[in-house]
Amino acid sequence: MKYGKSDSATVMLNFINEHYLPMHEHKILAGINFAPRPENAEESEVIVNEKALKHFDIGGGDPAKALGEVISIENKSLTIVGVVEDFHYETVEEEIEPMAFRYFHYGTNGYVNAKIATQDWSSVMASIETAWRKIDKVHPLEATFYEDQIQEAYNQFSVMIKVIGFLAFLAISIASMGLFGMVVFTTETRLKEISIRKVLGASEGKLVFLLSKGFLLLLSLAALIALPITYLFFDKVVLSNFAYHEPVRLTEILMGFLIILIIAFVMVLSQTLKVARTNPAEVLKNE
């Protein structure tokens, strides 16, 4: 079957030789890798990714059945000899697009990918620059590491995470200080009531529960409002910009709420215990 102008679409092209796929550890699902060939050999083969098969319905999306099919790329008929597993060519914001690998000879323009195992990077780079000058004495060597390119591509996400983390820390700190102030004010204004209840036989546990239940009720009400909003915000707004992302798990949201609840409980408990253990005689003698 031939896929030509009637099934045209934009396909990402990557010109490689027989060393590219093994070096980058791309998994070949069906077929074979390119074999070395003379520079003047006529181009007749192509390797595609899974997305290309699904997009054009080649071989019913089955890598094994797609082998031997002929597709037209830039008005050139090429036979599919291999299918590689889909991989991210861009950042995770972008959806994986149909991709085709065509054979590339060293004599043409392009990029050289090298895997280097060394600890002496300065010496290696100096050797590479020396070899480059023998090839091109006019243009300087432009070399970058994949790790640096990946870090640069995701730099904006790192900054975003840091900003969100700082704002979350700031919001929790301000809310905690406000809650602490409310607890101190409430316990101090109810000091006489607590003393009377203690004289009448109320235990420390009951007094702590009496003082704490109002705050715990407010926290529970706030959680019922905030948790669904948080889930919808991340699922429909933040993560909607990413073509591929893990769904927001309920355990992740509940874990955040549990941390907030522990902080609030420690603040409330510390102050209510202080009031509950106050000597009622010291309080009531001044009344």
N, C-alpha and C positions, 0 to 999 in steps of 0.2 A: 504494500500500500504506500502511496506517495502523499505526503502532506505538503501542499504548496500554497499558492496564493489564497485559495478558498479557506484555509485555516491559518491565516497569517496572524502574527502577534509579535510583540517585542520579547526577544530572548537574550539573556545576558550571555555574552561570548567570553570565553577564557581560552587564550592560546597557550598551550602547554606542550611539554615533551613527555617522554616515557617516565621521567623521574618525578614529576610533580605530584601525582596522586599518592605514590608510596611515601614520599617525603612528608606530606601533610597528613598522612594516615587516613585518607578518605576511604571509606568502605565501598568496595565494588559489589553490588548486590547480584549482578548477573553480567555475563560476558567477560571480556578481557580488557587489559590496559593497552595503550598504544605500544606498538613495537618500534624499535629504531628503524629509520628509513633514510634513504639518500635525500639530499637537499632538493634535487630536481624531481623527486617522486610526485606523482599527481595525488592530490588530496582526495580521499574517497571515504574516510571514516569519521565518525563523530561519537563522542560519549556524552550522555545526557543525565540529568538528575531525575528523581522521582516526580518532582513537580511538573516537569515537561511532559512526562507520560500522562499524568492525570489531566493536565490542562488541555492537551490535544487529543486525549483518549487514544493514545498509541498503545496497541497491544492490550486494550482494556485496562490500562494502568498496571499490568503485570510486567515486571522487569524482564522475566524470561521470555515472554511472548513478544516483547518489543524488539528483541535482537533480530537483526536482519531487515528491519523496516527502513525505508528510505524517506528522509525528510529533506526539504529544500531550505537552505540557509544562504542568504545573499545570492540567490539564483544559482546555487551550486547543490547538486544532489549528493547527499552523504548518507552512508549506511550506518545505522546504530550498531556499534560493536560492544558497547558496555553501558551499564546504568549504575550510577553512584548514589549512595544514600544522601538524602537532603541534608544540607548544612547551612548555617547562617553565613551569608556573604556580607551582609550589612549588620547593623545593630538590631537588637530584638524589637525595636520599634517597627521595623519593616517586615513585611511578609516575605517568605521565601518565594523567589520568582523562578520561572523556567530557566534552566541554564544548559549551555552546550559547551563542551570542550573540543577544541580543534587542535590539530597537531601544529607545533611551532618549531621553527629552525633557529638556531643560535645566530644566524647571520642577519636576522631582521631586527627591527626595533622592538623593545619590550623590557620586561623586568626580569631580573635574575633573583631567584629564591635560593638561599643557602642555609643549611642547618649546621651550626658550628658548636662543637663541644670543647670548650676551653675555659680557663679561668683568667688567662692573660689577654683580655680584650684589646688592650692598646696595641700589642704586638700583632694580633690578628688583623685589626683594622689597618695598621700600617702596611701589612703585607697585601691586603686587598687593594688599598690605594695604589701601591706600587704596580700591581698587576693591571689595575684600571688605566694607569697612565700609558701602559704599553698598547692599550686598545684605543684610547681616546685621550689625546694630549691637549685638547681644547677645553672640553667641558669637565667641571669638577665632579668628583664622585658624590652621589646623593644616596646615602644608605641609612635605613632606619630599621629598628627592631620591631618585630610583630608585637611584642609586649607593650612597647611604647605607643604603637598605633592603636592597640586595643584600649589602653588606658586613656588615651586622648579621646577616642570615640565615646567612651563612657564617662568622661570627666564631668559632663553636665549632670549625669545621674548621681555621681558621688557628691557633687556640690548640693544638689537638691535634697539628698538624704540627710546631709549634715544640717542644712537649713531647717528642714522639717523636724529633725531631732532636737535642735536647739529650741525651736518654737514650742515643741511639745514639753521639753524640760522647763521652759520659762512659764508655760501655762500651768503645769502641775505645781511648780513652786509657788506661784501667786495664789492658786486655788488652795494649796495646803496652808499657806499663811493666813488666808481668809478664814478657812475652816478652824484653824487653831485659835484665831481671835474670837470667833463665835463660841467655841467651846469654853474658853476662859471666861467670856462675858456671861454666858448662860450659867455656868457652875457657880460663879461668884454671886449672881443675883438670886440663886436658889439655895444658897448656903444655909440660911435659917430653916428653910423647909426640910433640907436634908438632915440637919441636926435634930429637928423635932421627930422626924421619922425614925432616926437612929435611936433616940431616947425611948420611943414607943416599941422598939424591938426589931426594926428592919435590919436585915443582914447587909453586909457590904455588897454581895452579889446582886441583891435586889435593887440596891441603890445605884449601882453601876448600870444595871439594865434600865432603870428608870431614867437616868440621865442620858444614856446612849441611844435609846430607841428612836428618839426624834431625829438624831443625826443619821442613823442607819437607814431610817425610812426615807429621808431626803436623798441620800446617796443611791438607794435602790430606785427611787423615782427618776433621778438624773440618769442612771444607767439605762432604764427603759427608753428614755428619749435619745440618749447619745449613741448607744450601741447600733441601733438600726441606721441612724444617720451616718455613722462612721463606716458601716458596711457598704451602704449605697454610694457614699462619696468615693471610696477607694475602688469599688467594683465598676461604677458607671462613669467616673470622672478621671481618676488617676490612672488606673490600669487599662482603661478603654483606649489609650493611645498606643498600647503595646499589642502588636499582632499576636504574640505568643506570651502568655503569662499564666501562672498558677492562680487558681481561684482563691479568694479570701476565705480562709478557714475559720469556722466558729471558735475553735480552740485558741487561735491567735487573738481574736477579739476578747474572749473571756480571760485570757492570760493578762492582757493589759488592764482589764477591769479589776482582776484579782489583785494586781500590784497596787492600783489606786486604793482599793478597799483596805488592804493591809496598812498602807500609809495612814489612811484616815482612822482606821481602828486603833493604831498605836497612839495617835494624837488624842483621840477621844478617851481611850482607856487610861492614858497617863494622867489626864486632868480629872476624870471622874473618880479614879481611885484616890487621888490626892484629897478630893473633897469628901469622899466617903469615909476616909480614915481620919478626918479632922475630929478633934475632941469636941463633942457637942456642948460641953460645959463652958469651954472657952468662948464659943460663939454666943450662946444664950445668956451668959452673964452680962453681956454688954447691951442686951435688949431691955 
